[in-house]
Amino acid sequence: MIDFCVLGSGVAGSTIANLLSKKYSVHVFDKARGPGGRSSNKRFKNNLSFDHGVQYISPKSKPFIKYVHKLHKNKILKSWDDNHLDFTFEKKPVSTKYIGRKANNDLVKYNLKNIKQSFASPIEKIDFKKYFWEITLKNKSKYQFKSLIITCPFPQLKKLAKNYLNKNILKLKVQMQPNITVMLALKNQKTLPISSIKFNDDILAWAANENSKKRFKSNINLWTLQATLKWSKKTINKYKNDKSIMSQLITRFIKLTGFKKNKIIFKKIHGWKYSYNYEKTPYLSIWNKKINLGVCGDWLSGPKVENAWISANDLARKIR
């Protein structure tokens, strides 16, 4: 029987899987078609792609800085230093922005190397059978493991594991925030010497120039647009069926940048209903030794990739 089942292949899931794999056998499951979670990358064609989740990593704590520098040295990550415009004029300390050399899920892929993985595998239910965990997939397949680690957002955690979490955890007041992203490709447009633009706008918050990441050369311009939190909250439950939501974001981008709407050759919208949590909880991670159940994720301590990594490392220490 495999030692650990990890549900979720984002930064938290891949990090805890990597740390545990040094001593235990591990199997990672994810409902998506590939690894990454919120750091997922969407391929357009050939080597052209969009980072439609996490845009970059900007480490703050000494342990995470050390870890990111290691990945930079090993050529997993690289710096994204070009021209980042901020029309909100917020005063923030200047810090290096790190991205994956090929895509922003490179960190996750690096962590999961040589670890057993199953994708397109949504979980229907979990059951603790006195001495082991049994997970049942949507397709009714069943697997048994000695221990279980869950890394999904808080609302999904409560739904999946409410029978195994104590009241203090179930009563946590966690407010997961949504995010709406639009991926846009334009042909025969002049390449702007800009890496990203932070807008002072009520609908469009951010636009990233994928070409500026220097992963590919093309006369097709790829941009990833992110809506404001206010707009995302307003539209997250209807963006799939309401085409005007994507149109409004694109129209605002065209108006603010001067690109030509008739040059658009590809557009796709994606919504993250439980993207991040601003507020800290009393926990960095959760480990119930009696039933060998662990929980980690960025939502426990903050909205950044760094929070996911810190949470996974904290859980690994508790398990050890």
C-alpha positions as CSV (number, residue, x, y, z in Angstrom):
1,M,0.0,0.0,0.0
2,I,1.3,3.5,-0.9
3,D,2.1,5.7,2.1
4,F,0.6,9.0,1.0
5,C,-2.1,10.2,-1.3
6,V,-1.9,13.9,-2.2
7,L,-5.0,15.6,-3.6
8,G,-4.0,18.5,-5.8
9,S,-1.0,19.2,-7.9
10,G,-0.5,23.0,-7.3
11,V,2.4,24.5,-5.5
12,A,1.3,23.2,-2.1
13,G,0.5,19.7,-3.4
14,S,3.6,19.3,-5.4
15,T,5.8,20.7,-2.6
16,I,4.5,18.4,0.1
17,A,4.6,15.5,-2.4
18,N,8.3,16.2,-3.1
19,L,9.2,16.6,0.5
20,L,7.4,13.3,1.5
21,S,8.8,11.4,-1.4
22,K,12.3,11.6,0.1
23,K,11.2,9.0,2.7
24,Y,7.7,7.7,1.7
25,S,5.9,6.4,-1.4
26,V,3.5,9.1,-2.8
27,H,0.7,9.3,-5.4
28,V,-0.7,12.6,-6.5
29,F,-4.2,13.1,-7.9
30,D,-5.7,16.1,-9.7
31,K,-9.0,16.8,-11.4
32,A,-7.2,18.9,-14.1
33,R,-5.6,17.5,-17.2
34,G,-2.1,18.4,-16.1
35,P,-0.1,19.7,-13.1
36,G,-0.1,23.2,-11.8
37,G,-3.3,24.1,-10.0
38,R,-3.4,27.9,-10.0
39,S,0.0,28.1,-11.6
40,S,-1.4,26.3,-14.7
41,N,-0.3,27.2,-18.3
42,K,-2.6,27.2,-21.3
43,R,-1.0,26.2,-24.6
44,F,-2.2,28.2,-27.7
45,K,-0.2,26.4,-30.4
46,N,3.3,25.0,-30.8
47,N,5.3,26.6,-28.1
48,L,3.1,29.6,-27.7
49,S,1.2,29.6,-24.3
50,F,-0.4,31.7,-21.6
51,D,0.3,31.8,-17.9
52,H,-3.4,32.2,-17.0
53,G,-3.1,31.8,-13.3
54,V,0.0,32.8,-11.2
55,Q,1.8,35.5,-13.1
56,Y,5.1,35.5,-11.3
57,I,6.9,34.7,-8.0
58,S,8.4,37.5,-5.8
59,P,9.9,35.8,-2.7
60,K,9.9,37.6,0.6
61,S,11.0,35.2,3.4
62,K,14.6,34.0,3.7
63,P,13.8,30.3,3.3
64,F,11.7,30.9,0.2
65,I,14.2,33.3,-1.3
66,K,16.8,30.6,-0.8
67,Y,14.5,28.0,-2.5
68,V,13.7,30.3,-5.4
69,H,17.4,31.1,-5.9
70,K,18.2,27.4,-6.1
71,L,15.5,26.9,-8.8
72,H,17.0,29.9,-10.6
73,K,20.5,28.5,-10.4
74,N,19.1,25.1,-11.7
75,K,17.5,26.9,-14.6
76,I,13.9,26.0,-13.6
77,L,13.1,29.7,-13.0
78,K,14.3,32.9,-14.6
79,S,13.8,36.6,-13.9
80,W,11.2,38.7,-15.7
81,D,12.8,42.1,-15.4
82,D,11.7,44.2,-18.3
83,N,9.3,47.1,-18.4
84,H,6.4,46.7,-15.9
85,L,4.1,49.6,-15.9
86,D,1.9,50.5,-12.9
87,F,-0.7,53.2,-13.5
88,T,-2.1,52.8,-10.0
89,F,1.2,54.4,-8.8
90,E,1.2,52.2,-5.7
91,K,4.4,52.5,-3.6
92,K,5.8,49.1,-3.3
93,P,9.4,47.9,-2.8
94,V,11.1,46.9,-6.1
95,S,11.6,43.1,-6.2
96,T,12.7,40.6,-8.8
97,K,9.8,38.8,-10.6
98,Y,10.6,35.1,-11.3
99,I,8.8,33.0,-13.9
100,G,9.2,29.5,-15.2
101,R,11.6,29.1,-18.1
102,K,9.0,27.3,-20.2
103,A,5.8,28.0,-18.2
104,N,4.8,29.0,-14.7
105,N,4.0,25.4,-13.8
106,D,7.7,24.6,-14.2
107,L,8.2,24.7,-10.4
108,V,5.4,22.2,-10.0
109,K,6.7,19.9,-12.7
110,Y,10.2,20.0,-11.0
111,N,8.7,19.0,-7.7
112,L,6.7,16.1,-9.1
113,K,9.5,14.6,-11.1
114,N,9.6,10.8,-10.5
115,I,6.4,10.9,-8.4
116,K,3.4,8.9,-9.4
117,Q,0.7,11.2,-10.8
118,S,-2.9,10.8,-12.0
119,F,-4.7,13.6,-13.8
120,A,-8.3,14.1,-15.0
121,S,-9.1,12.3,-11.8
122,P,-11.8,14.2,-9.8
123,I,-12.5,12.8,-6.3
124,E,-16.0,11.8,-5.4
125,K,-15.5,10.9,-1.8
126,I,-12.9,10.0,0.9
127,D,-13.4,7.4,3.6
128,F,-11.2,6.5,6.6
129,K,-11.3,2.7,7.1
130,K,-9.8,2.5,10.6
131,Y,-6.3,1.7,9.4
132,F,-6.2,3.3,5.9
133,W,-7.8,5.9,3.6
134,E,-9.9,4.9,0.6
135,I,-10.6,7.5,-2.1
136,T,-13.2,7.1,-4.7
137,L,-13.0,8.9,-8.1
138,K,-15.9,10.2,-10.1
139,N,-15.5,7.1,-12.4
140,K,-16.0,4.9,-9.3
141,S,-12.3,3.7,-9.2
142,K,-11.1,3.1,-5.6
143,Y,-7.6,3.5,-4.2
144,Q,-6.2,2.8,-0.7
145,F,-3.5,4.7,1.1
146,K,-2.0,4.8,4.6
147,S,-2.2,8.6,4.8
148,L,-4.1,11.4,3.0
149,I,-3.0,15.0,2.2
150,I,-5.6,17.5,0.9
151,T,-4.5,20.8,-0.7
152,C,-7.7,22.1,-2.3
153,P,-9.3,25.5,-1.4
154,F,-11.2,25.8,1.9
155,P,-14.8,25.5,0.5
156,Q,-13.8,22.3,-1.4
157,L,-12.0,21.0,1.7
158,K,-15.1,21.4,3.9
159,K,-17.3,19.6,1.3
160,L,-14.9,16.7,0.9
161,A,-13.6,16.2,4.4
162,K,-16.3,17.7,6.8
163,N,-16.6,14.4,8.6
164,Y,-12.9,14.4,9.5
165,L,-12.2,18.0,10.4
166,N,-12.6,19.4,14.0
167,K,-15.1,22.2,14.7
168,N,-12.5,24.9,15.0
169,I,-11.4,24.2,11.4
170,L,-14.9,24.0,10.1
171,K,-15.8,27.3,11.7
172,L,-12.9,29.2,10.1
173,K,-14.1,32.4,8.4
174,V,-12.2,32.0,5.2
175,Q,-13.3,34.2,2.3
176,M,-11.8,32.8,-1.0
177,Q,-11.7,35.5,-3.7
178,P,-12.4,34.8,-7.4
179,N,-10.4,35.8,-10.4
180,I,-11.4,36.1,-14.1
181,T,-8.7,35.7,-16.7
182,V,-8.9,36.3,-20.5
183,M,-6.3,34.9,-22.9
184,L,-5.9,36.9,-26.1
185,A,-3.9,36.4,-29.3
186,L,-3.5,39.2,-31.9
187,K,-1.8,38.9,-35.3
188,N,0.4,41.4,-37.0
189,Q,0.6,43.8,-34.2
190,K,3.7,45.8,-33.3
191,T,5.4,44.3,-30.3
192,L,5.3,46.7,-27.4
193,P,8.5,47.0,-25.2
194,I,6.3,46.3,-22.2
195,S,6.2,43.2,-19.9
196,S,3.0,44.0,-18.0
197,I,0.6,46.8,-17.3
198,K,-1.2,47.4,-14.0
199,F,-4.3,49.5,-14.8
200,N,-6.2,52.0,-12.7
201,D,-9.5,50.7,-13.9
202,D,-12.7,49.3,-12.5
203,I,-12.9,46.3,-14.8
204,L,-9.3,45.5,-16.0
205,A,-6.7,45.1,-13.3
206,W,-3.7,43.6,-15.1
207,A,-2.3,42.6,-18.5
208,A,0.8,40.5,-19.1
209,N,2.6,40.4,-22.4
210,E,3.5,36.7,-22.8
211,N,6.0,37.5,-25.6
212,S,8.1,39.5,-23.2
213,K,8.9,36.4,-21.2
214,K,11.1,35.3,-24.1
215,R,10.0,31.7,-24.3
216,F,9.1,32.0,-28.0
217,K,9.5,34.3,-31.0
218,S,6.3,35.0,-33.0
219,N,4.6,37.8,-34.9
220,I,1.5,36.8,-32.9
221,N,1.1,38.8,-29.7
222,L,-0.2,36.9,-26.6
223,W,-1.7,38.8,-23.7
224,T,-3.2,37.5,-20.5
225,L,-5.8,39.8,-19.0
226,Q,-7.0,39.7,-15.4
227,A,-10.1,41.4,-14.1
228,T,-10.4,43.4,-10.9
229,L,-11.6,41.7,-7.8
230,K,-14.8,43.7,-7.8
231,W,-15.5,42.7,-11.4
232,S,-14.6,39.1,-10.7
233,K,-17.0,38.9,-7.8
234,K,-19.7,40.3,-10.0
235,T,-19.2,37.9,-12.9
236,I,-17.6,34.6,-11.5
237,N,-20.9,32.7,-11.4
238,K,-22.1,33.7,-14.9
239,Y,-19.0,34.1,-17.1
240,K,-19.3,30.7,-18.7
241,N,-22.7,31.4,-20.2
242,D,-22.5,35.2,-20.6
243,K,-20.3,36.1,-23.6
244,S,-20.6,39.8,-22.8
245,I,-18.3,39.4,-19.8
246,M,-15.3,38.4,-22.0
247,S,-16.2,41.1,-24.5
248,Q,-16.2,43.8,-21.9
249,L,-12.8,42.9,-20.7
250,I,-11.4,42.7,-24.2
251,T,-13.0,46.0,-25.2
252,R,-11.5,47.7,-22.1
253,F,-8.1,46.3,-23.0
254,I,-8.3,47.5,-26.6
255,K,-9.4,51.0,-25.5
256,L,-6.6,51.3,-23.0
257,T,-3.8,50.0,-25.2
258,G,-4.8,51.0,-28.7
259,F,-4.6,47.5,-30.2
260,K,-6.9,46.7,-33.1
261,K,-9.9,44.5,-32.3
262,N,-10.0,43.0,-35.8
263,K,-6.5,41.6,-35.2
264,I,-7.8,39.1,-32.6
265,I,-7.4,35.5,-33.7
266,F,-7.9,33.7,-30.4
267,K,-9.7,34.5,-27.2
268,K,-10.6,32.4,-24.2
269,I,-11.9,33.1,-20.7
270,H,-11.2,31.2,-17.5
271,G,-12.5,31.7,-14.0
272,W,-10.9,30.8,-10.7
273,K,-13.8,30.7,-8.2
274,Y,-11.5,30.1,-5.2
275,S,-8.4,31.8,-6.3
276,Y,-6.9,33.1,-3.1
277,N,-7.5,34.2,0.5
278,Y,-6.2,37.5,1.8
279,E,-6.6,36.9,5.6
280,K,-4.4,34.5,7.7
281,T,-5.9,31.7,9.7
282,P,-4.5,30.5,13.0
283,Y,-2.9,27.6,11.1
284,L,0.0,27.2,8.7
285,S,-1.0,23.6,8.0
286,I,-3.1,20.9,9.7
287,W,-2.0,17.4,10.7
288,N,-4.3,14.8,12.5
289,K,-1.9,12.1,13.5
290,K,-4.8,9.8,14.8
291,I,-6.2,9.4,11.3
292,N,-3.1,10.4,9.3
293,L,-4.9,13.3,7.6
294,G,-3.1,16.5,6.5
295,V,-4.2,19.8,5.0
296,C,-2.0,22.5,3.4
297,G,-2.4,25.3,1.0
298,D,-1.8,29.0,0.5
299,W,-5.3,29.9,1.8
300,L,-4.2,29.1,5.3
301,S,-1.8,32.0,5.6
302,G,-2.1,34.3,2.5
303,P,-2.7,34.7,-1.2
304,K,0.8,34.1,-2.6
305,V,2.7,31.2,-4.1
306,E,5.1,31.6,-1.1
307,N,2.2,30.9,1.3
308,A,1.5,27.6,-0.4
309,W,5.2,26.6,-0.1
310,I,5.4,27.7,3.5
311,S,2.3,25.7,4.3
312,A,3.6,22.5,2.7
313,N,6.9,22.8,4.5
314,D,5.2,23.3,7.8
315,L,3.0,20.2,7.2
316,A,6.1,18.1,6.3
317,R,7.8,19.1,9.6
318,K,4.6,18.0,11.5
319,I,4.6,14.7,9.8
320,R,8.2,14.0,10.5
